[in-house]
């Protein structure tokens, strides 16, 4: 496994791989790797020959300085896990390498209006900008994003389409701990009591699945039941429980052909998100989380 820290070296290595006519798979990360990241690598390997991972805690996507300053890091463990997973190249730039006299930004309108976009101003502009830069530097054929960050993943699908990036975007299923909580680097900040309370998020999604199976399709009815479960976990703050159309991520009054039910809540200072995709097939709804 190679590690490069500057754009020029990364481009030289990628150009050499392209000359070998190998397909490049790419998994962007902010480090502190867990099984969710590694599952993305496994999926990437099915569609490509050479695996690239970026590790970069992107400062311009944080609208909370404390969140940026406290973002967990363990770079040596990241290297070990990445190599075991089959990563061929790690791109490890610093802030000055990625943002030299930077004046240009990328935004995806409409898709970032709701959910996390509504409560984290500027976040997605930072995400889309850094992902665009990474795509241009590393020239992947395939890139894998996790369903846990569904707004990010769906928006990047649209960004790639609109800006004509020749990249296949794959959305990987959410990977969960044994108790059902979605794997996240931020889980490290939870103490035992907060961790137990945070299970109310997945419990609220499971409750939604139950009442959908019973025939409820009105968003208001589903959200009321989810809210009852989530509040039993006594979160410090609920950012949202929302049901949106999958394609434009705008709130809907009732379930249609494909929707997302998304939750965001704070436990202590730690903000957690989770979701499930609802697809209608042959008149029945299937929940994917």
C-alpha positions, -999 to +999 in steps of 0.1 A: +000+000+000+013+034-010+006+067+009+009+100-009+003+134+006+005+158-024-018+162-054+010+159-080+022+126-066-014+113-065-020+123-101+013+107-113+004+074-096-032+074-109-020+082-145+003+052-143-025+030-132-047+043-160-020+034-185-024-002-173-061+000-182-072-008-146-105+005-133-100+027-102-123+024-072-124+052-047-137+054-011-135+090+004-132+091+042-123+114+070-104+086+088-111+069+121-121+039+100-147+013+110-165-016+094-188+008+075-158+023+056-144-012+050-177-025+036-175+003+011-140-010+001-153-045-004-181-032-027-156-011-046-134-042-052-163-059-070-164-031-096-127-021-099-091-033-100-072-007-080-084+007-047-079+043-036-089+058-003-086+094+008-082+103+045-089+140+049-109+158+077-124+185+055-125+218+074-150+235+051-178+211+057-179+217+095-202+245+106-192+239+142-155+245+150-156+223+182-169+194+160-140+198+137-115+201+165-127+170+183-132+148+153-116+115+163-083+105+147-061+074+147-041+075+116-018+045+123-048+023+129-064+037+097-033+026+077-035-009+092-072-013+085-069+001+050-041-022+040-059-053+054-090-043+034-070-042+002-064-005-004-036+001-029-032+039-025-041+063+003-043+100-005-035+119+027-034+156+020-034+184+045-055+216+045-029+237+027-026+211-001-063+210-007-071+247-003-045+270-017-060+304-022-093+287-026-122+308-040-144+282-058-171+261-043-196+235-056-232+233-045-262+210-054-294+230-050-327+216-039-313+183-026-295+202+002-325+223+013-339+199+039-327+173+064-291+180+075-288+208+049-314+228+068-297+226+102-260+226+091-256+257+069-227+254+045-220+218+053-230+203+020-213+230+000-181+219+018-188+182+011-196+187-026-165+209-031-141+185-015-156+155-033-154+173-066-117+181-060-110+145-050-128+132-081-107+155-103-074+145-086-080+108-084-101+102-115-120+071-102-142+049-123-163+039-093-169+056-060-188+042-030-207+061-004-227+048+026-265+049+030-261+063+065-253+096+050-282+093+025-285+130+018-248+132+009-250+101-013-281+110-032-268+146-038-235+133-050-253+110-075-270+142-088-237+162-088-220+135-108-248+135-133-251+173-136-213+179-139-207+150-162-182+132-141-176+098-158-180+080-124-203+052-113-217+061-078-226+031-056-246+035-023-235+009+002-259-004+029-256+010+064-233-012+086-246-015+122-233-026+156-248-057+171-273-036+190-285-019+158-268+015+161-254+027+128-216+027+128-201+062+129-168+077+139-187+100+162-200+070+183-166+072+201-178+104+219-208+086+235-205+075+271-224+043+281-256+060+291-257+081+259-250+050+239-280+033+254-302+063+248-290+066+212-306+032+205-339+051+204-330+062+169-330+027+154-360+018+176-379+047+161-371+035+125-382-001+134-414+013+148-419+031+115-414-002+096-440-018+119-467+007+113-460+009+076-465-029+074-498-023+092-509+000+064-499+035+076-487+057+047-493+092+060-461+109+070-477+127+099-489+094+115-456+077+110-436+107+124-459+109+155-452+073+164-415+076+157-413+107+178-428+088+208-401+062+206-372+087+200-383+108+230-381+078+253-344+079+247-343+114+261-321+130+234-307+164+243-320+177+210-340+164+180-329+180+148-356+163+127-377+133+119-386+136+083-400+116+054-389+128+020-390+118-016-359+099-026-352+118-058-354+154-046-353+149-007-383+172-002-408+163+025-439+144+014-473+140+030-475+103+023-454+075+011-450+072-027-428+049-048-395+056-031-389+076+000-364+082+028-373+083+065-344+102+082-336+110+118-310+133+134-307+138+172-281+149+198-270+128+227-248+150+248-228+170+223-228+141+198-251+144+168-262+111+152-281+105+120-298+074+106-323+065+080-341+039+060-352+038+024-388+028+016-395+013-018-429+002-031-428-030-050-460-049-062-481-027-039-460-035-008-435-013+009-400-026+016-378-010+043-341-009+038-319+002+067 
